Amino acid sequence: MDRGPGYLNGILSLFFNSQGPGGEYSEQERLAVPYFHRAKAAELLADLDRRFPNAPERADLHARLMEAYAATAKTMR
């Protein structure tokens, strides 16, 4: 019996996968980079909101962050 749920599936997936694990890992890592960039941008924008609530640039930065989210959503379809 598989004591680690998913362990056997992971091994079988690597065995039957047509790509090498290294290639698949690097592809998934490449796809993940925009998510980390958006998350960091959101953190920085939240910090800017706290520290400079009256900054006139905030509205434009929020709009650009929403555009980045929308662009990523379109590519995921």
PDB file of N, CA, C and O in Angstrom:
ATOM      1  N   MET A   1       0.843  -1.173   0.000  1.00  0.00           N
ATOM      2  CA  MET A   1       0.000   0.000   0.000  1.00  0.00           C
ATOM      3  C   MET A   1       0.895   1.245   0.000  1.00  0.00           C
ATOM      4  O   MET A   1       1.954   1.262   0.628  1.00  0.00           O
ATOM      5  N   ASP A   2       0.465   2.249  -0.691  1.00  0.00           N
ATOM      6  CA  ASP A   2       1.215   3.509  -0.806  1.00  0.00           C
ATOM      7  C   ASP A   2       1.004   4.348   0.451  1.00  0.00           C
ATOM      8  O   ASP A   2      -0.064   4.934   0.630  1.00  0.00           O
ATOM      9  N   ARG A   3       2.021   4.413   1.332  1.00  0.00           N
ATOM     10  CA  ARG A   3       1.897   5.179   2.583  1.00  0.00           C
ATOM     11  C   ARG A   3       1.953   6.686   2.330  1.00  0.00           C
ATOM     12  O   ARG A   3       1.394   7.465   3.101  1.00  0.00           O
ATOM     13  N   GLY A   4       2.617   7.094   1.266  1.00  0.00           N
ATOM     14  CA  GLY A   4       2.689   8.503   0.909  1.00  0.00           C
ATOM     15  C   GLY A   4       1.770   8.759  -0.271  1.00  0.00           C
ATOM     16  O   GLY A   4       2.157   8.514  -1.413  1.00  0.00           O
ATOM     17  N   PRO A   5       0.544   9.253  -0.016  1.00  0.00           N
ATOM     18  CA  PRO A   5      -0.387   9.449  -1.136  1.00  0.00           C
ATOM     19  C   PRO A   5       0.249  10.280  -2.242  1.00  0.00           C
ATOM     20  O   PRO A   5       0.781  11.362  -1.996  1.00  0.00           O
ATOM     21  N   GLY A   6       0.189   9.777  -3.419  1.00  0.00           N
ATOM     22  CA  GLY A   6       0.733  10.486  -4.555  1.00  0.00           C
ATOM     23  C   GLY A   6       2.157  10.099  -4.899  1.00  0.00           C
ATOM     24  O   GLY A   6       2.628  10.407  -5.994  1.00  0.00           O
ATOM     25  N   TYR A   7       2.848   9.437  -4.001  1.00  0.00           N
ATOM     26  CA  TYR A   7       4.239   9.072  -4.248  1.00  0.00           C
ATOM     27  C   TYR A   7       4.342   8.127  -5.437  1.00  0.00           C
ATOM     28  O   TYR A   7       5.130   8.359  -6.354  1.00  0.00           O
ATOM     29  N   LEU A   8       3.550   7.070  -5.422  1.00  0.00           N
ATOM     30  CA  LEU A   8       3.574   6.110  -6.520  1.00  0.00           C
ATOM     31  C   LEU A   8       3.114   6.769  -7.821  1.00  0.00           C
ATOM     32  O   LEU A   8       3.681   6.512  -8.883  1.00  0.00           O
ATOM     33  N   ASN A   9       2.099   7.608  -7.741  1.00  0.00           N
ATOM     34  CA  ASN A   9       1.646   8.324  -8.936  1.00  0.00           C
ATOM     35  C   ASN A   9       2.743   9.217  -9.493  1.00  0.00           C
ATOM     36  O   ASN A   9       2.902   9.326 -10.709  1.00  0.00           O
ATOM     37  N   GLY A  10       3.497   9.854  -8.611  1.00  0.00           N
ATOM     38  CA  GLY A  10       4.600  10.701  -9.067  1.00  0.00           C
ATOM     39  C   GLY A  10       5.673   9.904  -9.774  1.00  0.00           C
ATOM     40  O   GLY A  10       6.197  10.331 -10.803  1.00  0.00           O
ATOM     41  N   ILE A  11       6.002   8.749  -9.227  1.00  0.00           N
ATOM     42  CA  ILE A  11       7.016   7.887  -9.854  1.00  0.00           C
ATOM     43  C   ILE A  11       6.517   7.401 -11.213  1.00  0.00           C
ATOM     44  O   ILE A  11       7.258   7.431 -12.195  1.00  0.00           O
ATOM     45  N   LEU A  12       5.266   6.954 -11.269  1.00  0.00           N
ATOM     46  CA  LEU A  12       4.705   6.479 -12.544  1.00  0.00           C
ATOM     47  C   LEU A  12       4.616   7.604 -13.564  1.00  0.00           C
ATOM     48  O   LEU A  12       4.856   7.393 -14.753  1.00  0.00           O
ATOM     49  N   SER A  13       4.272   8.794 -13.097  1.00  0.00           N
ATOM     50  CA  SER A  13       4.192   9.941 -13.994  1.00  0.00           C
ATOM     51  C   SER A  13       5.549  10.236 -14.621  1.00  0.00           C
ATOM     52  O   SER A  13       5.635  10.505 -15.819  1.00  0.00           O
ATOM     53  N   LEU A  14       6.609  10.185 -13.815  1.00  0.00           N
ATOM     54  CA  LEU A  14       7.950  10.410 -14.349  1.00  0.00           C
ATOM     55  C   LEU A  14       8.343   9.309 -15.327  1.00  0.00           C
ATOM     56  O   LEU A  14       8.999   9.567 -16.337  1.00  0.00           O
ATOM     57  N   PHE A  15       7.939   8.089 -15.021  1.00  0.00           N
ATOM     58  CA  PHE A  15       8.288   6.956 -15.871  1.00  0.00           C
ATOM     59  C   PHE A  15       7.585   7.030 -17.229  1.00  0.00           C
ATOM     60  O   PHE A  15       8.205   6.773 -18.261  1.00  0.00           O
ATOM     61  N   PHE A  16       6.301   7.379 -17.234  1.00  0.00           N
ATOM     62  CA  PHE A  16       5.524   7.382 -18.474  1.00  0.00           C
ATOM     63  C   PHE A  16       5.536   8.726 -19.195  1.00  0.00           C
ATOM     64  O   PHE A  16       5.018   8.832 -20.307  1.00  0.00           O
ATOM     65  N   ASN A  17       6.110   9.733 -18.590  1.00  0.00           N
ATOM     66  CA  ASN A  17       6.133  11.052 -19.187  1.00  0.00           C
ATOM     67  C   ASN A  17       7.034  11.042 -20.422  1.00  0.00           C
ATOM     68  O   ASN A  17       8.124  10.469 -20.404  1.00  0.00           O
ATOM     69  N   SER A  18       6.564  11.683 -21.490  1.00  0.00           N
ATOM     70  CA  SER A  18       7.349  11.712 -22.724  1.00  0.00           C
ATOM     71  C   SER A  18       8.524  12.690 -22.620  1.00  0.00           C
ATOM     72  O   SER A  18       9.521  12.535 -23.326  1.00  0.00           O
ATOM     73  N   GLN A  19       8.413  13.688 -21.750  1.00  0.00           N
ATOM     74  CA  GLN A  19       9.507  14.635 -21.554  1.00  0.00           C
ATOM     75  C   GLN A  19      10.338  14.202 -20.357  1.00  0.00           C
ATOM     76  O   GLN A  19       9.869  13.462 -19.492  1.00  0.00           O
ATOM     77  N   GLY A  20      11.545  14.664 -20.321  1.00  0.00           N
ATOM     78  CA  GLY A  20      12.383  14.410 -19.156  1.00  0.00           C
ATOM     79  C   GLY A  20      11.925  15.266 -17.992  1.00  0.00           C
ATOM     80  O   GLY A  20      11.375  16.346 -18.208  1.00  0.00           O
ATOM     81  N   PRO A  21      12.134  14.818 -16.773  1.00  0.00           N
ATOM     82  CA  PRO A  21      11.706  15.603 -15.614  1.00  0.00           C
ATOM     83  C   PRO A  21      12.364  16.975 -15.556  1.00  0.00           C
ATOM     84  O   PRO A  21      11.748  17.948 -15.121  1.00  0.00           O
ATOM     85  N   GLY A  22      13.604  17.049 -15.990  1.00  0.00           N
ATOM     86  CA  GLY A  22      14.287  18.345 -15.977  1.00  0.00           C
ATOM     87  C   GLY A  22      13.639  19.346 -16.907  1.00  0.00           C
ATOM     88  O   GLY A  22      13.499  20.522 -16.573  1.00  0.00           O
ATOM     89  N   GLY A  23      13.244  18.872 -18.077  1.00  0.00           N
ATOM     90  CA  GLY A  23      12.574  19.756 -19.034  1.00  0.00           C
ATOM     91  C   GLY A  23      11.216  20.208 -18.545  1.00  0.00           C
ATOM     92  O   GLY A  23      10.837  21.366 -18.719  1.00  0.00           O
ATOM     93  N   GLU A  24      10.491  19.299 -17.938  1.00  0.00           N
ATOM     94  CA  GLU A  24       9.167  19.640 -17.407  1.00  0.00           C
ATOM     95  C   GLU A  24       9.295  20.625 -16.247  1.00  0.00           C
ATOM     96  O   GLU A  24       8.520  21.575 -16.142  1.00  0.00           O
ATOM     97  N   TYR A  25      10.276  20.393 -15.379  1.00  0.00           N
ATOM     98  CA  TYR A  25      10.483  21.301 -14.249  1.00  0.00           C
ATOM     99  C   TYR A  25      10.823  22.706 -14.730  1.00  0.00           C
ATOM    100  O   TYR A  25      10.267  23.684 -14.230  1.00  0.00           O
ATOM    101  N   SER A  26      11.719  22.811 -15.682  1.00  0.00           N
ATOM    102  CA  SER A  26      12.111  24.145 -16.155  1.00  0.00           C
ATOM    103  C   SER A  26      10.956  24.843 -16.867  1.00  0.00           C
ATOM    104  O   SER A  26      10.833  26.066 -16.796  1.00  0.00           O
ATOM    105  N   GLU A  27      10.107  24.074 -17.553  1.00  0.00           N
ATOM    106  CA  GLU A  27       8.931  24.676 -18.204  1.00  0.00           C
ATOM    107  C   GLU A  27       7.951  25.204 -17.159  1.00  0.00           C
ATOM    108  O   GLU A  27       7.431  26.310 -17.302  1.00  0.00           O
ATOM    109  N   GLN A  28       7.697  24.431 -16.124  1.00  0.00           N
ATOM    110  CA  GLN A  28       6.789  24.879 -15.072  1.00  0.00           C
ATOM    111  C   GLN A  28       7.371  26.069 -14.315  1.00  0.00           C
ATOM    112  O   GLN A  28       6.636  26.975 -13.920  1.00  0.00           O
ATOM    113  N   GLU A  29       8.658  26.070 -14.118  1.00  0.00           N
ATOM    114  CA  GLU A  29       9.307  27.199 -13.461  1.00  0.00           C
ATOM    115  C   GLU A  29       9.184  28.464 -14.310  1.00  0.00           C
ATOM    116  O   GLU A  29       8.948  29.553 -13.786  1.00  0.00           O
ATOM    117  N   ARG A  30       9.345  28.310 -15.624  1.00  0.00           N
ATOM    118  CA  ARG A  30       9.204  29.454 -16.538  1.00  0.00           C
ATOM    119  C   ARG A  30       7.785  30.010 -16.487  1.00  0.00           C
ATOM    120  O   ARG A  30       7.589  31.225 -16.507  1.00  0.00           O
ATOM    121  N   LEU A  31       6.793  29.116 -16.421  1.00  0.00           N
ATOM    122  CA  LEU A  31       5.403  29.552 -16.363  1.00  0.00           C
ATOM    123  C   LEU A  31       5.055  30.217 -15.031  1.00  0.00           C
ATOM    124  O   LEU A  31       4.140  31.038 -14.973  1.00  0.00           O
ATOM    125  N   ALA A  32       5.768  29.875 -13.971  1.00  0.00           N
ATOM    126  CA  ALA A  32       5.466  30.409 -12.646  1.00  0.00           C
ATOM    127  C   ALA A  32       6.032  31.800 -12.411  1.00  0.00           C
ATOM    128  O   ALA A  32       5.544  32.519 -11.539  1.00  0.00           O
ATOM    129  N   VAL A  33       7.033  32.189 -13.155  1.00  0.00           N
ATOM    130  CA  VAL A  33       7.699  33.476 -12.916  1.00  0.00           C
ATOM    131  C   VAL A  33       6.735  34.658 -12.944  1.00  0.00           C
ATOM    132  O   VAL A  33       6.808  35.504 -12.053  1.00  0.00           O
ATOM    133  N   PRO A  34       5.824  34.760 -13.933  1.00  0.00           N
ATOM    134  CA  PRO A  34       4.904  35.913 -13.916  1.00  0.00           C
ATOM    135  C   PRO A  34       4.029  35.973 -12.662  1.00  0.00           C
ATOM    136  O   PRO A  34       3.702  37.065 -12.200  1.00  0.00           O
ATOM    137  N   TYR A  35       3.648  34.830 -12.106  1.00  0.00           N
ATOM    138  CA  TYR A  35       2.845  34.833 -10.892  1.00  0.00           C
ATOM    139  C   TYR A  35       3.623  35.428  -9.724  1.00  0.00           C
ATOM    140  O   TYR A  35       3.074  36.210  -8.947  1.00  0.00           O
ATOM    141  N   PHE A  36       4.887  35.068  -9.595  1.00  0.00           N
ATOM    142  CA  PHE A  36       5.693  35.613  -8.516  1.00  0.00           C
ATOM    143  C   PHE A  36       5.934  37.109  -8.714  1.00  0.00           C
ATOM    144  O   PHE A  36       5.954  37.865  -7.743  1.00  0.00           O
ATOM    145  N   HIS A  37       6.113  37.533  -9.937  1.00  0.00           N
ATOM    146  CA  HIS A  37       6.303  38.965 -10.199  1.00  0.00           C
ATOM    147  C   HIS A  37       5.044  39.741  -9.846  1.00  0.00           C
ATOM    148  O   HIS A  37       5.124  40.806  -9.234  1.00  0.00           O
ATOM    149  N   ARG A  38       3.876  39.216 -10.228  1.00  0.00           N
ATOM    150  CA  ARG A  38       2.619  39.895  -9.889  1.00  0.00           C
ATOM    151  C   ARG A  38       2.418  39.943  -8.385  1.00  0.00           C
ATOM    152  O   ARG A  38       1.981  40.962  -7.850  1.00  0.00           O
ATOM    153  N   ALA A  39       2.732  38.854  -7.698  1.00  0.00           N
ATOM    154  CA  ALA A  39       2.563  38.823  -6.246  1.00  0.00           C
ATOM    155  C   ALA A  39       3.463  39.858  -5.574  1.00  0.00           C
ATOM    156  O   ALA A  39       3.038  40.546  -4.646  1.00  0.00           O
ATOM    157  N   LYS A  40       4.685  39.964  -6.037  1.00  0.00           N
ATOM    158  CA  LYS A  40       5.605  40.951  -5.460  1.00  0.00           C
ATOM    159  C   LYS A  40       5.138  42.368  -5.769  1.00  0.00           C
ATOM    160  O   LYS A  40       5.234  43.255  -4.921  1.00  0.00           O
ATOM    161  N   ALA A  41       4.635  42.584  -6.976  1.00  0.00           N
ATOM    162  CA  ALA A  41       4.120  43.907  -7.338  1.00  0.00           C
ATOM    163  C   ALA A  41       2.943  44.277  -6.445  1.00  0.00           C
ATOM    164  O   ALA A  41       2.824  45.426  -6.019  1.00  0.00           O
ATOM    165  N   ALA A  42       2.079  43.319  -6.160  1.00  0.00           N
ATOM    166  CA  ALA A  42       0.938  43.580  -5.282  1.00  0.00           C
ATOM    167  C   ALA A  42       1.405  43.911  -3.865  1.00  0.00           C
ATOM    168  O   ALA A  42       0.843  44.798  -3.224  1.00  0.00           O
ATOM    169  N   GLU A  43       2.422  43.213  -3.373  1.00  0.00           N
ATOM    170  CA  GLU A  43       2.981  43.515  -2.051  1.00  0.00           C
ATOM    171  C   GLU A  43       3.559  44.930  -2.010  1.00  0.00           C
ATOM    172  O   GLU A  43       3.312  45.688  -1.072  1.00  0.00           O
ATOM    173  N   LEU A  44       4.325  45.270  -3.032  1.00  0.00           N
ATOM    174  CA  LEU A  44       4.931  46.603  -3.070  1.00  0.00           C
ATOM    175  C   LEU A  44       3.861  47.686  -3.168  1.00  0.00           C
ATOM    176  O   LEU A  44       3.987  48.745  -2.552  1.00  0.00           O
ATOM    177  N   LEU A  45       2.822  47.424  -3.934  1.00  0.00           N
ATOM    178  CA  LEU A  45       1.742  48.406  -4.072  1.00  0.00           C
ATOM    179  C   LEU A  45       0.985  48.561  -2.757  1.00  0.00           C
ATOM    180  O   LEU A  45       0.609  49.676  -2.395  1.00  0.00           O
ATOM    181  N   ALA A  46       0.758  47.476  -2.042  1.00  0.00           N
ATOM    182  CA  ALA A  46       0.100  47.560  -0.735  1.00  0.00           C
ATOM    183  C   ALA A  46       0.965  48.364   0.238  1.00  0.00           C
ATOM    184  O   ALA A  46       0.439  49.143   1.033  1.00  0.00           O
ATOM    185  N   ASP A  47       2.274  48.185   0.182  1.00  0.00           N
ATOM    186  CA  ASP A  47       3.183  48.957   1.031  1.00  0.00           C
ATOM    187  C   ASP A  47       3.131  50.434   0.656  1.00  0.00           C
ATOM    188  O   ASP A  47       3.123  51.301   1.530  1.00  0.00           O
ATOM    189  N   LEU A  48       3.097  50.716  -0.629  1.00  0.00           N
ATOM    190  CA  LEU A  48       2.985  52.099  -1.094  1.00  0.00           C
ATOM    191  C   LEU A  48       1.673  52.716  -0.603  1.00  0.00           C
ATOM    192  O   LEU A  48       1.652  53.871  -0.179  1.00  0.00           O
ATOM    193  N   ASP A  49       0.583  51.952  -0.659  1.00  0.00           N
ATOM    194  CA  ASP A  49      -0.713  52.449  -0.180  1.00  0.00           C
ATOM    195  C   ASP A  49      -0.657  52.815   1.303  1.00  0.00           C
ATOM    196  O   ASP A  49      -1.217  53.830   1.718  1.00  0.00           O
ATOM    197  N   ARG A  50       0.021  51.983   2.098  1.00  0.00           N
ATOM    198  CA  ARG A  50       0.130  52.250   3.536  1.00  0.00           C
ATOM    199  C   ARG A  50       1.018  53.457   3.826  1.00  0.00           C
ATOM    200  O   ARG A  50       0.692  54.304   4.657  1.00  0.00           O
ATOM    201  N   ARG A  51       2.134  53.514   3.129  1.00  0.00           N
ATOM    202  CA  ARG A  51       3.113  54.554   3.447  1.00  0.00           C
ATOM    203  C   ARG A  51       2.789  55.910   2.818  1.00  0.00           C
ATOM    204  O   ARG A  51       3.078  56.955   3.401  1.00  0.00           O
ATOM    205  N   PHE A  52       2.192  55.889   1.635  1.00  0.00           N
ATOM    206  CA  PHE A  52       1.902  57.136   0.910  1.00  0.00           C
ATOM    207  C   PHE A  52       0.464  57.128   0.395  1.00  0.00           C
ATOM    208  O   PHE A  52       0.245  57.024  -0.812  1.00  0.00           O
ATOM    209  N   PRO A  53      -0.512  57.236   1.284  1.00  0.00           N
ATOM    210  CA  PRO A  53      -1.913  57.121   0.856  1.00  0.00           C
ATOM    211  C   PRO A  53      -2.381  58.229  -0.084  1.00  0.00           C
ATOM    212  O   PRO A  53      -3.379  58.055  -0.783  1.00  0.00           O
ATOM    213  N   ASN A  54      -1.698  59.339  -0.114  1.00  0.00           N
ATOM    214  CA  ASN A  54      -2.118  60.454  -0.967  1.00  0.00           C
ATOM    215  C   ASN A  54      -1.286  60.590  -2.238  1.00  0.00           C
ATOM    216  O   ASN A  54      -1.417  61.587  -2.949  1.00  0.00           O
ATOM    217  N   ALA A  55      -0.435  59.614  -2.540  1.00  0.00           N
ATOM    218  CA  ALA A  55       0.407  59.693  -3.738  1.00  0.00           C
ATOM    219  C   ALA A  55      -0.473  59.635  -4.988  1.00  0.00           C
ATOM    220  O   ALA A  55      -1.302  58.734  -5.118  1.00  0.00           O
ATOM    221  N   PRO A  56      -0.303  60.573  -5.892  1.00  0.00           N
ATOM    222  CA  PRO A  56      -1.152  60.591  -7.094  1.00  0.00           C
ATOM    223  C   PRO A  56      -0.870  59.435  -8.056  1.00  0.00           C
ATOM    224  O   PRO A  56      -1.703  59.134  -8.910  1.00  0.00           O
ATOM    225  N   GLU A  57       0.268  58.797  -7.934  1.00  0.00           N
ATOM    226  CA  GLU A  57       0.624  57.704  -8.841  1.00  0.00           C
ATOM    227  C   GLU A  57      -0.062  56.388  -8.503  1.00  0.00           C
ATOM    228  O   GLU A  57      -0.052  55.454  -9.305  1.00  0.00           O
ATOM    229  N   ARG A  58      -0.653  56.315  -7.328  1.00  0.00           N
ATOM    230  CA  ARG A  58      -1.244  55.049  -6.877  1.00  0.00           C
ATOM    231  C   ARG A  58      -2.326  54.530  -7.815  1.00  0.00           C
ATOM    232  O   ARG A  58      -2.368  53.333  -8.099  1.00  0.00           O
ATOM    233  N   ALA A  59      -3.180  55.385  -8.288  1.00  0.00           N
ATOM    234  CA  ALA A  59      -4.288  54.944  -9.149  1.00  0.00           C
ATOM    235  C   ALA A  59      -3.755  54.300 -10.431  1.00  0.00           C
ATOM    236  O   ALA A  59      -4.246  53.254 -10.857  1.00  0.00           O
ATOM    237  N   ASP A  60      -2.762  54.924 -11.037  1.00  0.00           N
ATOM    238  CA  ASP A  60      -2.177  54.366 -12.260  1.00  0.00           C
ATOM    239  C   ASP A  60      -1.501  53.027 -11.981  1.00  0.00           C
ATOM    240  O   ASP A  60      -1.605  52.100 -12.785  1.00  0.00           O
ATOM    241  N   LEU A  61      -0.815  52.921 -10.856  1.00  0.00           N
ATOM    242  CA  LEU A  61      -0.157  51.663 -10.512  1.00  0.00           C
ATOM    243  C   LEU A  61      -1.174  50.544 -10.261  1.00  0.00           C
ATOM    244  O   LEU A  61      -0.945  49.401 -10.656  1.00  0.00           O
ATOM    245  N   HIS A  62      -2.279  50.863  -9.618  1.00  0.00           N
ATOM    246  CA  HIS A  62      -3.340  49.867  -9.408  1.00  0.00           C
ATOM    247  C   HIS A  62      -3.921  49.421 -10.746  1.00  0.00           C
ATOM    248  O   HIS A  62      -4.176  48.234 -10.952  1.00  0.00           O
ATOM    249  N   ALA A  63      -4.125  50.357 -11.638  1.00  0.00           N
ATOM    250  CA  ALA A  63      -4.661  50.016 -12.961  1.00  0.00           C
ATOM    251  C   ALA A  63      -3.685  49.117 -13.723  1.00  0.00           C
ATOM    252  O   ALA A  63      -4.104  48.162 -14.377  1.00  0.00           O
ATOM    253  N   ARG A  64      -2.417  49.413 -13.643  1.00  0.00           N
ATOM    254  CA  ARG A  64      -1.420  48.593 -14.345  1.00  0.00           C
ATOM    255  C   ARG A  64      -1.322  47.191 -13.746  1.00  0.00           C
ATOM    256  O   ARG A  64      -1.100  46.221 -14.471  1.00  0.00           O
ATOM    257  N   LEU A  65      -1.484  47.079 -12.444  1.00  0.00           N
ATOM    258  CA  LEU A  65      -1.482  45.760 -11.809  1.00  0.00           C
ATOM    259  C   LEU A  65      -2.690  44.951 -12.285  1.00  0.00           C
ATOM    260  O   LEU A  65      -2.568  43.758 -12.563  1.00  0.00           O
ATOM    261  N   MET A  66      -3.846  45.592 -12.378  1.00  0.00           N
ATOM    262  CA  MET A  66      -5.046  44.897 -12.875  1.00  0.00           C
ATOM    263  C   MET A  66      -4.863  44.470 -14.331  1.00  0.00           C
ATOM    264  O   MET A  66      -5.324  43.399 -14.725  1.00  0.00           O
ATOM    265  N   GLU A  67      -4.197  45.295 -15.126  1.00  0.00           N
ATOM    266  CA  GLU A  67      -3.909  44.917 -16.515  1.00  0.00           C
ATOM    267  C   GLU A  67      -2.999  43.691 -16.564  1.00  0.00           C
ATOM    268  O   GLU A  67      -3.171  42.824 -17.421  1.00  0.00           O
ATOM    269  N   ALA A  68      -2.039  43.616 -15.653  1.00  0.00           N
ATOM    270  CA  ALA A  68      -1.144  42.452 -15.607  1.00  0.00           C
ATOM    271  C   ALA A  68      -1.926  41.195 -15.245  1.00  0.00           C
ATOM    272  O   ALA A  68      -1.697  40.135 -15.827  1.00  0.00           O
ATOM    273  N   TYR A  69      -2.849  41.305 -14.286  1.00  0.00           N
ATOM    274  CA  TYR A  69      -3.690  40.159 -13.936  1.00  0.00           C
ATOM    275  C   TYR A  69      -4.552  39.741 -15.126  1.00  0.00           C
ATOM    276  O   TYR A  69      -4.687  38.551 -15.412  1.00  0.00           O
ATOM    277  N   ALA A  70      -5.134  40.718 -15.818  1.00  0.00           N
ATOM    278  CA  ALA A  70      -5.984  40.408 -16.975  1.00  0.00           C
ATOM    279  C   ALA A  70      -5.193  39.749 -18.107  1.00  0.00           C
ATOM    280  O   ALA A  70      -5.677  38.813 -18.744  1.00  0.00           O
ATOM    281  N   ALA A  71      -3.986  40.235 -18.352  1.00  0.00           N
ATOM    282  CA  ALA A  71      -3.157  39.671 -19.413  1.00  0.00           C
ATOM    283  C   ALA A  71      -2.804  38.218 -19.114  1.00  0.00           C
ATOM    284  O   ALA A  71      -2.796  37.379 -20.015  1.00  0.00           O
ATOM    285  N   THR A  72      -2.514  37.920 -17.853  1.00  0.00           N
ATOM    286  CA  THR A  72      -2.191  36.547 -17.482  1.00  0.00           C
ATOM    287  C   THR A  72      -3.424  35.663 -17.584  1.00  0.00           C
ATOM    288  O   THR A  72      -3.326  34.508 -18.001  1.00  0.00           O
ATOM    289  N   ALA A  73      -4.573  36.188 -17.212  1.00  0.00           N
ATOM    290  CA  ALA A  73      -5.816  35.404 -17.306  1.00  0.00           C
ATOM    291  C   ALA A  73      -6.120  35.045 -18.758  1.00  0.00           C
ATOM    292  O   ALA A  73      -6.612  33.950 -19.030  1.00  0.00           O
ATOM    293  N   LYS A  74      -5.838  35.940 -19.684  1.00  0.00           N
ATOM    294  CA  LYS A  74      -6.095  35.673 -21.102  1.00  0.00           C
ATOM    295  C   LYS A  74      -5.180  34.562 -21.631  1.00  0.00           C
ATOM    296  O   LYS A  74      -5.598  33.740 -22.446  1.00  0.00           O
ATOM    297  N   THR A  75      -3.931  34.545 -21.160  1.00  0.00           N
ATOM    298  CA  THR A  75      -2.999  33.540 -21.665  1.00  0.00           C
ATOM    299  C   THR A  75      -3.274  32.158 -21.083  1.00  0.00           C
ATOM    300  O   THR A  75      -2.820  31.154 -21.632  1.00  0.00           O
ATOM    301  N   MET A  76      -4.019  32.097 -19.967  1.00  0.00           N
ATOM    302  CA  MET A  76      -4.319  30.815 -19.346  1.00  0.00           C
ATOM    303  C   MET A  76      -5.481  30.094 -20.011  1.00  0.00           C
ATOM    304  O   MET A  76      -5.675  28.903 -19.769  1.00  0.00           O
ATOM    305  N   ARG A  77      -6.240  30.761 -20.819  1.00  0.00           N
ATOM    306  CA  ARG A  77      -7.416  30.138 -21.468  1.00  0.00           C
ATOM    307  C   ARG A  77      -7.019  29.200 -22.554  1.00  0.00           C
ATOM    308  O   ARG A  77      -7.881  28.598 -23.194  1.00  0.00           O
TER     309      ARG A  77
END
